[in-house]
């Protein structure tokens, strides 16, 4: 505290000296900025890359088709639901890249496509892409 004596008014005037308080505040701010650990936030995201070609899957890509009558095909080869996981495990056993695509007919309910995706994930495929009719028309 500072005391002023004299001046236009007679008597003593008490004022709070805030300069030391601001200095303490700045020191504490710097200390907390240095001590605070970096906190990672957010989710890991795979962003889509710009397509070099017309959006068609690579020639060595595996495409599982779920047809309107709920039959399956792997690259145009018919397969049964109970054999799908075994066939996919055989196909991806020697591949380094575990990426496959699934295509469902328009009249088909998504539950059948979701079941195919679940079987594909259970067989060890890391990334499953969805092929839509817009990608087919663009080719």
N, C-alpha and C positions, 0 to 999 in steps of 0.2 A: 504494500500500500504506500501511496505517496501522500504527503501532506503539503498543501500550498498555504503559505502564510502571506498575507498582504494582498495587494491588488486592489481592485475597485471595491470589493466587498470586504467587510471587516470580519475577522474570525478565521477559523481553520476549515478547509474543505478537504474531505477525504475522497480519493479516487482510486479505483482498482487499476493496477498496472498489468495489462493483459499481454505484454510482450513476452515475459517468461512462459506464460501458459501456451502461447502459440508455438514457441520453441519446443516445449515438451510434446505438444501435439504432433509436430512435424517429425520429431525423433521417433515417437511411437509408430507413426505411419510408415516410416522407412523400415523400422524393425519388423513390423507385421508383413510388409511386402517382401522382405528377404526371407523370413521364416516360413511363409505360406508355401506348402508343397504344391507342385503343379498337379492339378487334378484333371485326368483325362475325362472327357465327356463325349457323349454321342454314341452312335452305333456303327459297327463296321458295315460298309456298304460297297457293293460292287456296282459301279456305274457303267451303264452301257457305253460301249465304244462306238465311234462312228464307223458305219459299215463301209468297207472298201468295195465289196461287190454289191449285187442287187438284193441282198438280204437272204439269199438261199443258203441253207446249211452247207458246210464243206462236203466234198464228195465222200469222205470217209466218216461222215457223221452217222450216228445211229438214230433212226426215227421210229418211234413206236406209234402206230396208228390205232386208234380205237374207232372202229366203224360203227355205223348206225345200228346194226344188229348186235352190237357189243362183242364182236369178234376182234381179234388182235392181229396185227402184222408188225414184224420188225423188218424194216427196209423191204417191204412188199412180200416177205415170207410169212405165211400164216403160222400162228402159234396159239396154243391154248392158254387160258388164264393160269392154270396150275403149273405150266411149264415156263412162264414168263421170267420168273426170278432166276431159275437155273440157266436159261438161255442167255440172259443178260450177264450173269456172273461169268459164263464161258466166254462171251464176247469181250468183256472188259478185263479179263484175267491178265492179258499181256499188254494192255494199253496203258500208257502213262497218263493220258488225258481221260478223265472220267466225266465227260459231258455228253448228254443225250438230249433228244428233242421228243416231244409228244404232240401228236396232232389228233384232234377229235372232230367228228362230224358236227355240223351245225345243229342237226335235229337231236343230238345226243345230250342228255343231262350231264351236268358237270361232275356228278358223283362217280360216274364211270371213269372219267378222265382223272379225277382225284385218286381213285383206287389204283389206276395205272401208275400215277406219280408216286404213290406210297410204295408200290412194289419196286419201282425203279430206285427209290432212295434206299430201300431195304437191301437191294442187291449191290450197293456200294457206289452208286453214281452220285458224285458230289454236286453237280449242277444240272438241273433239268430246265430246258427251255421250252416255251410254248410256241408252236407254230399256228398262226391264225390264217384265215382266208385272205386277209389283206396282204400278208407276205406272199401267199401263193399267187395272187393276182399281179403283184408287182414284178414277179419273175417273168 
